[in-house]
Amino acid sequence: MAQSDLKEATTASATGANAAAAAAEGSSPSALFPSYARYPIHLVKGKGSWLWDDKGNRYLDFMSGLAVANLGHAPEKVAAKVKAQLDELWHVSNLFHIPQQEVAARKLTEISCADVVFFCNSGAEANEAAIKLARRYHQKVKGTNRFEMITFNQSFHGRTLATLTATGQQKVKDGFLPLPEGFKSVPLHDLPALKAAIGPQTAALMLEMVQAEGGVYPVDPAFVRELSELCKEEGLLLIIDEVQTGMGRTGKWFAHQHYGIEPDIFTSAKGIASGLPAGAMLAKAYLREAFPPGSHASTFGGNPIVTTAIIATLETMQEERIPEHVAEMGEYLTGLLKETFKDEPFVQEVRGKGLLIGIQCAGPVGDIVLLGQQHGLLFVTAGPEVIRLLPNLKVSKEEIDQAVAILADVIAAYTSKEGN
């Protein structure tokens, strides 16, 4: 971006932010719980890689609603099929057959090692279902008293009571005591600690292939192989949390496919329905009997609208060979970032897989996120000192070039101001 364009974007975005803040002053308190620290931007329209706010300012979106808008904003093929379904049927109970569920489940099993699928509404619900399935399999099918889950420090698995307990970050647990029993967390890549944590009541291990919220740390392949073998030796189920890494985000349909393993259970959400609230828990066939009728349910999970979106999303990704495009663009983005910041001491490391990228910095990056917004680029953090980039999976080289140029200008302006 040229300096004149950068200045114009900065002024326009700052004006919009100030107007929003001014409008909020003196108004009555919000009717919403203040559980989100919201940016002073009111987004009203999106198309592809771009978003517009209520002041007409345009932003290049490199966060994709936190890895949700995987096909870009308002993908036409998905929109057309969802609109057609809206004229037919919105919701029926899961007490009836929903044909779209069968089609969506079949498509998911065809691109993965899974045999059966349970549909829900979010990643946290998918992980909750995985935890319940693992416990019930051991207790009702195998006849054991195994119920404990082992997860890893800095992991993130959701915000229900069970999934925040499974999460290996203390900050999400503050104020929610007492937490459910049956969860242990050990350091990632520490095989002796993992072995020491396994006991007679251990039911499963839960792992992210890339710790996204925890700093964008891909798991070491050798550790994954050892962990997989350990599960087989100990009779444990291996659960892979693919909520953020699944649906093509890392350059394969699911991140565990990079590692040559087949989990017993894995979960998906975020980009699975192109922005509609949906999640899925996928498992091997032998786990089917652990979830007989009445054992687990979801009122809205897999209704005709969201499963139509899932089908259309999968069809689009297959037709346009999205995972292959992600692998190519991910390599291009990583290489460009490393080249751009090779002489910038504030940028210490670029890591990730596909289009899930973390930029480790030498200090806090919160102000850099705000500067990015002022310059027309949206991105997010992964911890206090890590910039996380999550462009949509159809992003072009030209959009990547533009985003990296803005990011370079932003970091240069920040380090110059801070004297770094």
Phi and psi in degrees as a GROMACS rama.xvg file:
@    title "Ramachandran Plot"
@    xaxis  label "Phi"
@    yaxis  label "Psi"
@TYPE xy
-66.6744  155.17  ALA-2
-60.0616  -37.913  GLN-3
-64.5997  -41.2769  SER-4
-65.8396  -40.1076  ASP-5
-62.2554  -43.9191  LEU-6
-63.9637  -41.3985  LYS-7
-63.7707  -44.1618  GLU-8
-64.2577  -40.7017  ALA-9
-61.6258  -46.2929  THR-10
-64.9002  -43.9064  THR-11
-64.2628  -45.6419  ALA-12
-67.6774  -41.5892  SER-13
-62.8334  -38.6742  ALA-14
-62.3561  -43.9765  THR-15
-62.6755  -41.9015  GLY-16
-64.7833  -42.3348  ALA-17
-65.2222  -38.5083  ASN-18
-64.2733  -41.7532  ALA-19
-63.6629  -42.2791  ALA-20
-65.1313  -40.9932  ALA-21
-65.2275  -38.7404  ALA-22
-64.2132  -31.3698  ALA-23
-75.0652  -25.6322  ALA-24
-65.5559  132.98  GLU-25
81.9581  -6.24824  GLY-26
-79.6798  164.194  SER-27
-68.8876  156.513  SER-28
-58.2104  146.135  PRO-29
-61.972  147.118  SER-30
-80.9425  -0.644791  ALA-31
-95.1566  147.496  LEU-32
-61.5207  141.262  PHE-33
-83.6774  46.7012  PRO-34
-85.2813  -4.66882  SER-35
-117.688  135.016  TYR-36
-88.2653  92.0856  ALA-37
-85.0801  143.048  ARG-38
-74.5431  151.278  TYR-39
-79.7868  52.7618  PRO-40
-130.109  131.484  ILE-41
-109.667  98.3843  HIS-42
-82.7774  133.831  LEU-43
-126.11  -13.465  VAL-44
-152.468  144.913  LYS-45
-143.933  145.214  GLY-46
-152.051  121.809  LYS-47
61.1296  -123.664  GLY-48
-91.3812  9.59387  SER-49
-122.947  146.837  TRP-50
-128.756  151.323  LEU-51
-126.054  142.76  TRP-52
-97.4079  -178.426  ASP-53
-72.756  -5.05559  ASP-54
-102.642  2.05951  LYS-55
88.5245  3.00577  GLY-56
-74.1731  141.16  ASN-57
-107.879  140.638  ARG-58
-128.814  136.938  TYR-59
-82.697  118.15  LEU-60
-93.2672  108.703  ASP-61
-114.932  34.5027  PHE-62
-130.876  -20.5347  MET-63
52.0184  41.1486  SER-64
61.6663  34.6444  GLY-65
62.7049  58.9092  LEU-66
65.9425  30.1875  ALA-67
-102.101  -47.6522  VAL-68
-80.4583  63.8769  ALA-69
-65.3662  -28.6184  ASN-70
-98.6071  17.2996  LEU-71
85.8058  173.907  GLY-72
-79.5827  135.998  HIS-73
53.2051  56.0147  ALA-74
-62.8871  129.908  PRO-75
-64.3835  -42.345  GLU-76
-65.9843  -40.2416  LYS-77
-67.4716  -45.2091  VAL-78
-59.0124  -42.8168  ALA-79
-62.8947  -42.291  ALA-80
-72.9497  -35.4433  LYS-81
-68.55  -41.4828  VAL-82
-61.5225  -39.5146  LYS-83
-64.3347  -40.2977  ALA-84
-67.5877  -32.8951  GLN-85
-60.1829  -27.2536  LEU-86
-84.3831  -6.73208  ASP-87
-107.592  -60.0241  GLU-88
-161.916  130.371  LEU-89
-94.8296  -49.8073  TRP-90
-150.294  137.959  HIS-91
-138.253  160.659  VAL-92
-68.1934  152.388  SER-93
-70.5418  2.89826  ASN-94
-73.9128  -10.2079  LEU-95
-114.616  158.786  PHE-96
-70.9411  136.079  HIS-97
-119.214  101.201  ILE-98
-54.9593  -36.439  PRO-99
-62.8306  -31.0919  GLN-100
-62.5351  -44.8108  GLN-101
-60.998  -43.3733  GLU-102
-65.6666  -47.1228  VAL-103
-62.2911  -42.8107  ALA-104
-63.8452  -42.0146  ALA-105
-62.52  -41.7253  ARG-106
-64.8292  -38.334  LYS-107
-67.2427  -38.8656  LEU-108
-70.9503  -28.627  THR-109
-70.3692  -25.0994  GLU-110
-101.345  8.10943  ILE-111
-145.195  -177.016  SER-112
-90.3027  2.21985  CYS-113
-79.7835  158.614  ALA-114
-117.845  -27.9318  ASP-115
-135.562  152.717  VAL-116
-135.267  140.078  VAL-117
-118.257  127.321  PHE-118
-96.6875  138.762  PHE-119
-140.214  -154.731  CYS-120
-115.545  -8.92943  ASN-121
-162.56  170.918  SER-122
-67.0858  -40.3949  GLY-123
-61.85  -41.7933  ALA-124
-66.6318  -35.9147  GLU-125
-64.9254  -43.4106  ALA-126
-67.4227  -36.7441  ASN-127
-61.2348  -43.0613  GLU-128
-62.3895  -38.3701  ALA-129
-63.765  -42.2678  ALA-130
-63.264  -45.1906  ILE-131
-64.2746  -41.4817  LYS-132
-62.3973  -43.7082  LEU-133
-62.5304  -44.8399  ALA-134
-64.0549  -45.9816  ARG-135
-68.9616  -33.6418  ARG-136
-61.1197  -48.1151  TYR-137
-66.2386  -41.2139  HIS-138
-82.6091  -38.3631  GLN-139
-98.5279  -30.9568  LYS-140
-94.4254  -46.9022  VAL-141
-87.9826  -18.3629  LYS-142
72.1241  31.7091  GLY-143
-111.254  173.456  THR-144
-104.245  31.9327  ASN-145
-81.0755  131.571  ARG-146
-148.135  -13.0644  PHE-147
-76.3102  142.609  GLU-148
-111.328  135.579  MET-149
-109.343  124.751  ILE-150
-121.936  -169.847  THR-151
-127.403  145.075  PHE-152
-54.7252  141.55  ASN-153
73.7593  5.08521  GLN-154
-73.6674  165.647  SER-155
-141.799  123.597  PHE-156
-125.543  -0.517537  HIS-157
135.656  -176.651  GLY-158
-125.685  11.4203  ARG-159
-71.5047  168.11  THR-160
-60.5226  -40.9494  LEU-161
-69.9656  -44.8349  ALA-162
-75.0726  -29.6759  THR-163
-73.1437  -28.3389  LEU-164
-68.7546  -37.9712  THR-165
-66.9012  -28.6751  ALA-166
-62.8532  134.881  THR-167
-90.6292  38.6725  GLY-168
-132.42  122.158  GLN-169
-66.3876  -30.1187  GLN-170
-61.1375  -31.2191  LYS-171
-78.6864  -9.47956  VAL-172
-98.2195  -8.21275  LYS-173
-61.1077  123.8  ASP-174
86.4739  4.03443  GLY-175
-113.011  20.4053  PHE-176
-72.5895  150.888  LEU-177
-81.3215  144.494  PRO-178
-87.3598  154.969  LEU-179
-61.0951  145.107  PRO-180
-81.53  165.358  GLU-181
101.326  21.599  GLY-182
-132.202  136.197  PHE-183
-129.963  148.693  LYS-184
-128.206  133.492  SER-185
-126.806  161.303  VAL-186
-63.0239  138.539  PRO-187
-63.938  141.08  LEU-188
72.3794  9.83463  HIS-189
-103.919  88.1081  ASP-190
-64.0195  -43.2273  LEU-191
-58.5495  -41.0497  PRO-192
-64.6184  -38.3061  ALA-193
-64.1496  -46.9386  LEU-194
-61.7382  -38.7685  LYS-195
-67.5419  -28.0856  ALA-196
-78.9075  -21.7545  ALA-197
-74.0682  129.595  ILE-198
-136.848  -174.446  GLY-199
-65.4845  -16.9859  PRO-200
-102.63  4.94726  GLN-201
-71.463  128.147  THR-202
-103.604  -37.5938  ALA-203
-160.579  159.389  ALA-204
-109.302  140.481  LEU-205
-120.972  127.81  MET-206
-139.372  140.789  LEU-207
-96.0587  137.425  GLU-208
-74.4192  -26.6841  MET-209
-133.656  120.478  VAL-210
-75.1949  91.9705  GLN-211
-72.7159  -58.0475  ALA-212
-66.9635  -24.3526  GLU-213
-86.585  8.01739  GLY-214
125.956  6.07816  GLY-215
60.2937  66.4798  VAL-216
-113.75  107.087  TYR-217
-66.159  141.92  PRO-218
-77.4814  141.184  VAL-219
-65.9113  130.209  ASP-220
-58.2975  -37.8188  PRO-221
-64.3902  -39.6946  ALA-222
-65.3201  -39.3056  PHE-223
-62.1077  -43.7169  VAL-224
-62.4567  -43.6251  ARG-225
-64.8327  -41.223  GLU-226
-64.263  -42.4864  LEU-227
-61.9934  -43.4553  SER-228
-66.3894  -37.1939  GLU-229
-62.5488  -40.7247  LEU-230
-60.3161  -42.9079  CYS-231
-64.781  -42.6336  LYS-232
-64.8145  -37.2824  GLU-233
-94.9607  -1.56698  GLU-234
71.0719  31.9848  GLY-235
-101.181  151.609  LEU-236
-85.9028  141.927  LEU-237
-104.866  117.102  LEU-238
-106.982  126.866  ILE-239
-110.156  122.608  ILE-240
-84.5646  105.398  ASP-241
-109.784  25.8717  GLU-242
-59.4344  -44.4611  VAL-243
-96.8936  -28.7069  GLN-244
-90.6047  -11.6861  THR-245
-82.1322  -175.806  GLY-246
55.8679  43.7661  MET-247
86.1149  -3.74968  GLY-248
-58.1831  -33.4727  ARG-249
-100.965  5.19179  THR-250
102.352  -3.54549  GLY-251
-132.521  165.646  LYS-252
-54.4246  -44.2801  TRP-253
-135.268  143.355  PHE-254
-62.3474  -31.4027  ALA-255
-65.1815  -16.5114  HIS-256
-69.937  -16.2577  GLN-257
-70.6765  -22.9252  HIS-258
-102.903  -2.55146  TYR-259
69.5611  27.8138  GLY-260
-118.632  162.952  ILE-261
-126.423  106.23  GLU-262
-68.8123  159.292  PRO-263
-74.0383  -36.9911  ASP-264
-140.041  140.652  ILE-265
-146.131  160.463  PHE-266
-122.861  155.274  THR-267
-145.891  153.23  SER-268
-167.825  -134.828  ALA-269
40.7406  -98.555  LYS-270
-77.8742  4.81626  GLY-271
-65.5877  -27.0945  ILE-272
-127.559  23.7615  ALA-273
57.709  30.0646  SER-274
116.575  -17.076  GLY-275
-77.9268  148.13  LEU-276
-72.0977  109.023  PRO-277
-152.491  149.566  ALA-278
-145.433  164.539  GLY-279
-147.322  140.75  ALA-280
-113.462  122.471  MET-281
-116.021  144.544  LEU-282
-152.009  168.019  ALA-283
-73.1898  158.456  LYS-284
-60.5443  -36.3213  ALA-285
-67.5906  -11.382  TYR-286
-88.6309  -5.44942  LEU-287
-55.1703  -43.8395  ARG-288
-69.9109  -12.6587  GLU-289
-76.2994  -16.2771  ALA-290
-119.436  68.0089  PHE-291
-73.9433  172.681  PRO-292
-52.2541  132.364  PRO-293
90.5705  -8.43063  GLY-294
-80.9152  -30.3713  SER-295
-156.421  149.557  HIS-296
-159.724  167.103  ALA-297
-152.639  124.742  SER-298
-60.8856  -50.1778  THR-299
-94.4392  -14.0216  PHE-300
-58.2115  123.823  GLY-301
73.7221  28.034  GLY-302
-70.2379  168.603  ASN-303
-57.2081  -32.8425  PRO-304
-68.888  -52.3601  ILE-305
-70.8473  -34.1523  VAL-306
-72.2818  -29.7377  THR-307
-62.7987  -41.0016  THR-308
-64.7374  -39.5676  ALA-309
-61.9863  -46.7646  ILE-310
-59.5349  -47.9661  ILE-311
-64.5259  -37.1748  ALA-312
-63.2335  -47.6252  THR-313
-64.0207  -42.8408  LEU-314
-61.4498  -43.7694  GLU-315
-61.6716  -44.3816  THR-316
-63.9537  -37.1321  MET-317
-70.907  -46.1364  GLN-318
-62.2844  -38.0483  GLU-319
-99.0657  6.88217  GLU-320
50.432  52.7707  ARG-321
-62.7897  -45.258  ILE-322
-57.5152  -38.0973  PRO-323
-66.4761  -39.6183  GLU-324
-63.3283  -39.96  HIS-325
-62.4411  -43.4039  VAL-326
-58.7542  -42.2114  ALA-327
-68.4178  -47.3242  GLU-328
-70.13  -33.4096  MET-329
-64.0919  -42.473  GLY-330
-64.2953  -40.5664  GLU-331
-65.2207  -46.2501  TYR-332
-64.0402  -44.7534  LEU-333
-61.6785  -44.7451  THR-334
-63.3231  -41.2445  GLY-335
-66.333  -40.919  LEU-336
-63.3188  -44.4693  LEU-337
-63.6687  -40.7031  LYS-338
-68.6454  -42.3174  GLU-339
-64.5828  -37.878  THR-340
-108.206  18.3016  PHE-341
-63.5684  -26.9121  LYS-342
-109.09  15.3565  ASP-343
-103.969  105.44  GLU-344
-63.2957  -23.0693  PRO-345
-68.1702  -28.9228  PHE-346
-93.3981  114.831  VAL-347
-96.8084  -32.1692  GLN-348
-160.825  145.833  GLU-349
-117.315  124.768  VAL-350
-143.606  166.858  ARG-351
139.988  -168.221  GLY-352
-140.758  135.392  LYS-353
58.694  -126.634  GLY-354
-106.528  37.1704  LEU-355
-120.959  96.4845  LEU-356
-118.843  134.466  ILE-357
-116.082  135.088  GLY-358
-113.905  105.228  ILE-359
-75.7611  125.566  GLN-360
-114.703  168.06  CYS-361
-85.7404  1.66304  ALA-362
-163.808  -178.332  GLY-363
-58.9875  145.62  PRO-364
-117.281  5.02617  VAL-365
-57.0013  -42.2432  GLY-366
-68.8952  -28.4303  ASP-367
-68.693  -37.0081  ILE-368
-59.8095  -44.1426  VAL-369
-65.8593  -39.8793  LEU-370
-63.3274  -39.414  LEU-371
-58.8816  -42.824  GLY-372
-61.718  -41.4379  GLN-373
-65.386  -25.71  GLN-374
-97.2946  7.21693  HIS-375
88.4322  20.2345  GLY-376
-128.161  128.928  LEU-377
-105.769  126.776  LEU-378
-149.881  177.807  PHE-379
-137.717  173.084  VAL-380
-99.3255  168.897  THR-381
-139.194  66.8089  ALA-382
102.849  166.819  GLY-383
-65.5532  -23.5792  PRO-384
-121.347  19.7072  GLU-385
-127.109  124.083  VAL-386
-85.0486  131.508  ILE-387
-113.414  128.042  ARG-388
-109.714  126.819  LEU-389
-136.24  65.6011  LEU-390
-66.9236  161.835  PRO-391
-65.849  159.234  ASN-392
-76.653  -6.12378  LEU-393
-103.113  11.0432  LYS-394
-55.3355  144.891  VAL-395
-97.3715  164.043  SER-396
-61.7743  -36.4879  LYS-397
-64.4081  -40.4439  GLU-398
-68.722  -36.5993  GLU-399
-63.5947  -45.3391  ILE-400
-57.3031  -44.1509  ASP-401
-65.5818  -43.1578  GLN-402
-64.8119  -44.288  ALA-403
-66.2022  -36.9398  VAL-404
-62.6462  -44.2297  ALA-405
-63.8609  -44.4578  ILE-406
-60.8113  -40.2948  LEU-407
-62.5177  -43.4779  ALA-408
-64.2044  -40.1528  ASP-409
-65.2652  -46.7641  VAL-410
-66.1286  -38.6925  ILE-411
-63.2816  -42.2574  ALA-412
-65.2243  -39.7717  ALA-413
-66.6492  -47.3039  TYR-414
-68.977  -33.0809  THR-415
-65.8416  -42.1772  SER-416
-67.237  -39.8148  LYS-417
-85.2905  -10.7256  GLU-418
75.6106  24.2492  GLY-419
